[in-house]
Each structure stands twice: as structure tokens, then as C-alpha cells.
Amino acid sequence: MSMTSVLQVENLTIGYNNHIAVDDISFDVAEGDLLGIVGPNGAGKTTLFRAILGIQDYKGKINLFGYGPEKYKSLIPRVGYVPQKIAFEPNFPATVYDIVSMGIISDKKIVKGAKLIQQCGCCWNRVYKKIDKTEDKILEALKTVGLEHLKNRRIGELSGGELQRVFIAKSLVKDPLLLILDEPVTSVDMESQNKFYSVIKKINKENGITVVWSSHDLDAIKKYANRVACMNRKLFFHGEKEKFFADEKILKTYTESAMQMHMHDHNH
């Protein structure tokens, strides 16, 4: 494993409409990490992800694979992202196979980013690149997420959990080094959640993809993450999972702030 950070965030502050959404946070993500970000609704997690993806203005510094914003354009194709709410027209006549095929990127588009990654020393495990035929790549990605049997199913007929896994497969076919998942199992039943998390664990271990995901579910974080970041606009904790769950003071702060936000949501 290389010493290169996949992601470095320094003194990141994001504000809009006189409201500070993310307040001076710094953390880094090492290659191979499975980082769980916990925080109540409105804690700034989605805003943070938008900044990492280069679609949100910010103050501070974000480095991707050791490079600053000037190289972002070439590197963003190396990042997979599954948003919290997947917006699509339920009657849209696309199949699972069609959606995953949209993730394929031409080699021309990624050549610059690929060079930069070789130079930075990150270990890029190109699982799907090694497969010649596009069709086989798509099927392999669907196999990874356990959905090859649904390849011809229309996406409007899928459950929420299946849909999430289709969008992960769409991210996977471009062989990302980093996968960002925003509250991936909101409103998904327990069985689908378990399937989903075992897929995440698998691609983290077998495909060597660094994963950052936000969640309210402390049990899932405890079970699957190796590191935890706890934020509510500010960053309260970033480090080993064991330390987080052993620290009663931090857990209490987290639970209280989550409860307050919950109450706040209901009072509005």
C-alpha cells in the first residue's frame, strides 16, 4: 500500500446565504480506507461531498490523489459517486444493462488522469479495464454487485436497494480509485442494506477501492468501517473506529446533536 493519501481536506469552510455549512474541517483518507462519516441531517455531509467532487465552491484546500484543484478535471473520472437520491423518470425505458453502460468512459478521456495516478504512487487496480469487451465489463460489474440476473429488467421495476447497487455498478465499470456514497441505504429495507454493505466490503477488499460513505447508522459503521469521521458542521472526531466507539463522550455528543437536529426538523 502506498503512502499517498487518496484524499486530503484542509481547513475546509463552506458557507452560503450567511450560513456556515462546513466549518474549518481537516482530515485525510488513506488508500484502502473504508471511512464512515457520521453526522445528523444538516451536518454538511452532502455539501462536503459536493466540494470533493468539484461542484461546490469552498475555502481551504482539497487534494485528490495528492493533486490540487488544477488537476481535478483529469482526476474526477477516477472517482465514483452515488448520490443519496437517485433522480430518474420511473417510466424511462432503460434497462439495468443500459444504465451501467453509461458509466463506461473512453480511454481518451482518462489517459491524463491515468498518468497522474501512476506518478502519485496510488495502486490502481483496474479490474474492468482488463476485460476486452464492453459487454463483458458491464456483466462483470453487475456480477460484483449481485445483479447480473436483472440485466434486462427496466429500472422502473427495481426496488430502492437494487437501484442503489445498479448505480454502484455504473461507477465500478470506470475502475474508480475512490467511491463516495451519500447516505446509500436511506429508505431501504434491512435485507437490502445487508446486501448493499457486503458489496461495499467486497469492492473495498477485492477491487482495492477506497470508500467514503455517510450514514446515520452507527451499527453499520461499527461493522464495516475501519475509520470514522464524526461531523456536525465542525469535525468532532476522525480516526480509528475502535477509538470512536470507545469514547463515550464523543458518542454522547453525537447522539445528542442527532437528537437535537431531529427535534429541530420536526419543529419546522
NORKA-V610808 format. One record per residue. N is the residue number from 1. SS is DSSP state (H for helix, E for strand, C for the rest). Layout:
# NORKA-V610808
n=N ss=SS
n=N ss=SS
This chain:
# NORKA-V610808
n=1 ss=C
n=2 ss=C
n=3 ss=C
n=4 ss=C
n=5 ss=E
n=6 ss=E
n=7 ss=E
n=8 ss=E
n=9 ss=E
n=10 ss=E
n=11 ss=E
n=12 ss=E
n=13 ss=E
n=14 ss=E
n=15 ss=E
n=16 ss=E
n=17 ss=C
n=18 ss=C
n=19 ss=E
n=20 ss=E
n=21 ss=E
n=22 ss=E
n=23 ss=E
n=24 ss=E
n=25 ss=E
n=26 ss=E
n=27 ss=E
n=28 ss=E
n=29 ss=E
n=30 ss=E
n=31 ss=C
n=32 ss=C
n=33 ss=C
n=34 ss=E
n=35 ss=E
n=36 ss=E
n=37 ss=E
n=38 ss=E
n=39 ss=C
n=40 ss=C
n=41 ss=C
n=42 ss=C
n=43 ss=C
n=44 ss=C
n=45 ss=H
n=46 ss=H
n=47 ss=H
n=48 ss=H
n=49 ss=H
n=50 ss=H
n=51 ss=H
n=52 ss=H
n=53 ss=C
n=54 ss=C
n=55 ss=C
n=56 ss=C
n=57 ss=C
n=58 ss=C
n=59 ss=E
n=60 ss=E
n=61 ss=E
n=62 ss=E
n=63 ss=E
n=64 ss=E
n=65 ss=C
n=66 ss=C
n=67 ss=E
n=68 ss=C
n=69 ss=H
n=70 ss=H
n=71 ss=H
n=72 ss=H
n=73 ss=H
n=74 ss=H
n=75 ss=H
n=76 ss=H
n=77 ss=H
n=78 ss=H
n=79 ss=E
n=80 ss=E
n=81 ss=E
n=82 ss=E
n=83 ss=C
n=84 ss=C
n=85 ss=C
n=86 ss=C
n=87 ss=C
n=88 ss=C
n=89 ss=C
n=90 ss=C
n=91 ss=C
n=92 ss=C
n=93 ss=C
n=94 ss=C
n=95 ss=E
n=96 ss=H
n=97 ss=H
n=98 ss=H
n=99 ss=H
n=100 ss=H
n=101 ss=H
n=102 ss=C
n=103 ss=C
n=104 ss=C
n=105 ss=C
n=106 ss=C
n=107 ss=H
n=108 ss=H
n=109 ss=H
n=110 ss=H
n=111 ss=H
n=112 ss=H
n=113 ss=H
n=114 ss=H
n=115 ss=H
n=116 ss=H
n=117 ss=H
n=118 ss=H
n=119 ss=H
n=120 ss=H
n=121 ss=C
n=122 ss=C
n=123 ss=C
n=124 ss=C
n=125 ss=C
n=126 ss=C
n=127 ss=C
n=128 ss=C
n=129 ss=C
n=130 ss=C
n=131 ss=C
n=132 ss=C
n=133 ss=C
n=134 ss=H
n=135 ss=H
n=136 ss=H
n=137 ss=H
n=138 ss=H
n=139 ss=H
n=140 ss=H
n=141 ss=H
n=142 ss=H
n=143 ss=H
n=144 ss=H
n=145 ss=C
n=146 ss=C
n=147 ss=C
n=148 ss=H
n=149 ss=H
n=150 ss=H
n=151 ss=C
n=152 ss=C
n=153 ss=C
n=154 ss=E
n=155 ss=H
n=156 ss=H
n=157 ss=H
n=158 ss=C
n=159 ss=C
n=160 ss=H
n=161 ss=H
n=162 ss=H
n=163 ss=H
n=164 ss=H
n=165 ss=H
n=166 ss=H
n=167 ss=H
n=168 ss=H
n=169 ss=H
n=170 ss=H
n=171 ss=H
n=172 ss=H
n=173 ss=C
n=174 ss=C
n=175 ss=C
n=176 ss=C
n=177 ss=C
n=178 ss=E
n=179 ss=E
n=180 ss=E
n=181 ss=E
n=182 ss=C
n=183 ss=C
n=184 ss=C
n=185 ss=C
n=186 ss=C
n=187 ss=C
n=188 ss=C
n=189 ss=C
n=190 ss=H
n=191 ss=H
n=192 ss=H
n=193 ss=H
n=194 ss=H
n=195 ss=H
n=196 ss=H
n=197 ss=H
n=198 ss=H
n=199 ss=H
n=200 ss=H
n=201 ss=H
n=202 ss=H
n=203 ss=H
n=204 ss=H
n=205 ss=H
n=206 ss=C
n=207 ss=C
n=208 ss=C
n=209 ss=C
n=210 ss=E
n=211 ss=E
n=212 ss=E
n=213 ss=E
n=214 ss=E
n=215 ss=E
n=216 ss=C
n=217 ss=C
n=218 ss=H
n=219 ss=H
n=220 ss=H
n=221 ss=H
n=222 ss=H
n=223 ss=H
n=224 ss=H
n=225 ss=C
n=226 ss=C
n=227 ss=E
n=228 ss=E
n=229 ss=E
n=230 ss=E
n=231 ss=E
n=232 ss=C
n=233 ss=C
n=234 ss=C
n=235 ss=E
n=236 ss=E
n=237 ss=E
n=238 ss=E
n=239 ss=E
n=240 ss=E
n=241 ss=H
n=242 ss=H
n=243 ss=H
n=244 ss=H
n=245 ss=H
n=246 ss=H
n=247 ss=C
n=248 ss=H
n=249 ss=H
n=250 ss=H
n=251 ss=H
n=252 ss=H
n=253 ss=H
n=254 ss=H
n=255 ss=H
n=256 ss=H
n=257 ss=H
n=258 ss=H
n=259 ss=H
n=260 ss=H
n=261 ss=H
n=262 ss=H
n=263 ss=H
n=264 ss=H
n=265 ss=H
n=266 ss=H
n=267 ss=H
n=268 ss=C
